[in-house]
Amino acid sequence: MVEDIVTVTKKGQATIPKKLREKHRITRKAIAVDTKDGVLLKAISDPLAEKGSLEELFSGTTSGRLVREARRDEIKKQKKLERRTAG
C-alpha cells in the first residue's frame, strides 16, 4: 500500500499524487467515501476511455444484433413460461 502526505487548501482541495492518479486512473473526478478509517477516494471510469473495451469479446457483431438476439431469447423464455403456467 502506498501512502503519501497531501496538503489540503483552505477551500478543502487536495492534490492526489501523480503516481496514485496514474495507478488508479483517476482523471477529472473521483468518488469520496466516508469510512471508519477516513476518506477513501475511488476512481470513476471514463466511458470514453473505455470505448471499445468489449470489442474483442463481441467482435464480428454489432450492438443492434446483440440486442435483437437478447430480445429473441427473452421472448422464447417468456413463451416457455406461459406454456408451463397455462397447462
C-alpha positions in Angstrom: 0.0 0.0 0.0 1.3 3.4 -1.0 0.8 6.3 1.4 1.6 9.9 0.7 1.1 13.2 2.5 -1.1 15.8 0.7 -1.8 19.4 1.6 -5.4 20.5 1.9 -6.2 24.1 0.9 -8.5 26.5 2.7 -11.1 25.5 0.2 -10.8 21.9 1.1 -8.9 20.9 -2.1 -6.2 18.3 -2.1 -3.9 17.2 -4.9 -3.7 13.4 -5.4 -0.1 12.5 -6.1 0.6 11.8 -9.8 1.7 8.2 -9.2 -1.6 7.4 -7.4 -3.7 9.2 -10.1 -2.0 7.2 -12.8 -2.1 3.9 -11.0 -5.8 4.2 -10.3 -6.7 6.0 -13.5 -8.1 9.0 -11.7 -8.7 11.7 -14.3 -11.2 14.5 -13.7 -13.5 13.1 -11.0 -13.5 10.6 -8.2 -16.0 9.4 -5.6 -15.2 10.4 -2.0 -16.4 7.7 0.5 -16.6 8.3 4.3 -15.2 5.2 6.0 -14.4 4.4 9.6 -10.7 4.8 8.8 -11.1 8.2 6.9 -11.9 9.3 3.4 -11.5 6.9 0.6 -11.2 8.2 -3.0 -12.5 5.8 -5.7 -11.8 6.3 -9.4 -14.8 6.9 -11.7 -14.2 5.1 -15.0 -14.3 7.3 -18.1 -16.7 5.8 -20.7 -14.7 7.5 -23.5 -11.5 5.9 -22.3 -13.3 2.5 -22.0 -14.7 2.8 -25.5 -14.0 -0.4 -27.5 -13.1 -2.4 -24.4 -15.7 -5.1 -25.3 -14.7 -5.1 -29.0 -12.6 -8.3 -28.6 -15.4 -10.1 -26.7 -18.1 -9.2 -29.3 -16.0 -9.0 -32.5 -17.9 -9.7 -35.7 -21.2 -8.4 -34.4 -23.0 -5.1 -33.7 -24.8 -3.8 -30.6 -28.1 -3.9 -32.5 -27.6 -7.6 -33.3 -26.8 -8.4 -29.7 -29.9 -6.6 -28.5 -32.1 -8.4 -31.1 -30.6 -11.7 -30.0 -31.2 -11.0 -26.4 -34.8 -9.9 -27.0 -35.4 -13.1 -29.1 -34.1 -15.2 -26.2 -36.3 -13.4 -23.7 -39.4 -13.9 -25.9 -38.6 -17.6 -26.1 -38.2 -17.8 -22.3 -41.5 -15.9 -21.8 -43.4 -18.2 -24.1 -42.0 -21.3 -22.4 -43.0 -19.9 -19.1 -46.5 -19.1 -20.4 -46.9 -22.7 -21.7 -45.9 -24.1 -18.3 -48.3 -21.9 -16.3 -51.2 -22.4 -18.8 -51.3 -26.1 -18.6 
